Amino acid sequence: MNDIEIESLLEEAGYRYAPATGRYAFIDTAAEDAEDYATEDVADQLEIPVEDLLRWEQEQAQET
């Protein structure tokens, strides 16, 4: 799965990735009350291969 597809799926589902923590939260939740999600949970929910999501996360970390 390519990066554009992954970004599109994350956006449609309302997830935001935080490279500092390596976790996901919903975009529309207040930062204090936000529940965060592990890579594996997000991959399962969005039916993305975990390896592809991990690769995408590594690329995001390099861009920051």
C-alpha positions as CSV (number, residue, x, y, z in Angstrom):
1,M,0.0,0.0,0.0
2,N,1.4,3.4,-0.9
3,D,1.7,6.5,1.3
4,I,-1.1,8.4,-0.4
5,E,-3.5,5.5,0.2
6,I,-2.5,5.3,3.8
7,E,-2.8,9.0,4.4
8,S,-6.2,9.0,2.7
9,L,-7.5,6.2,4.9
10,L,-6.2,7.8,8.0
11,E,-7.8,11.2,7.1
12,E,-11.1,9.6,6.2
13,A,-11.2,7.7,9.5
14,G,-10.3,10.9,11.4
15,Y,-6.9,9.7,12.8
16,R,-3.9,12.0,13.5
17,Y,-0.5,10.5,14.0
18,A,1.8,11.9,16.6
19,P,5.4,11.1,15.7
20,A,6.6,12.1,19.2
21,T,4.6,9.4,20.8
22,G,4.1,7.0,17.9
23,R,0.4,6.8,18.7
24,Y,-2.8,7.9,16.9
25,A,-5.7,10.0,18.1
26,F,-8.9,11.3,16.6
27,I,-8.5,14.7,15.0
28,D,-11.6,16.2,16.5
29,T,-10.9,15.3,20.1
30,A,-9.5,17.7,22.7
31,A,-5.9,17.1,23.4
32,E,-6.3,16.5,27.1
33,D,-9.2,14.0,26.7
34,A,-7.9,12.3,23.6
35,E,-7.6,8.5,23.8
36,D,-4.6,7.3,21.8
37,Y,-4.3,4.1,19.7
38,A,-1.5,1.8,18.9
39,T,-0.3,1.2,15.4
40,E,-1.6,-2.4,15.4
41,D,-5.1,-1.2,16.4
42,V,-5.3,1.4,13.7
43,A,-4.0,-1.0,11.1
44,D,-6.6,-3.6,12.1
45,Q,-9.4,-1.1,12.0
46,L,-8.5,0.3,8.7
47,E,-7.4,-3.0,7.2
48,I,-3.9,-1.8,6.4
49,P,-1.0,-4.2,6.6
50,V,0.9,-3.4,9.8
51,E,4.2,-3.4,8.0
52,D,3.0,-0.7,5.6
53,L,1.7,1.5,8.4
54,L,5.0,1.1,10.3
55,R,7.0,2.1,7.2
56,W,4.7,5.1,6.7
57,E,5.3,6.1,10.4
58,Q,9.1,5.9,9.9
59,E,8.8,8.2,6.9
60,Q,6.7,10.6,8.9
61,A,9.3,10.6,11.7
62,Q,12.1,11.4,9.2
63,E,10.2,14.4,7.8
64,T,10.0,16.1,11.2
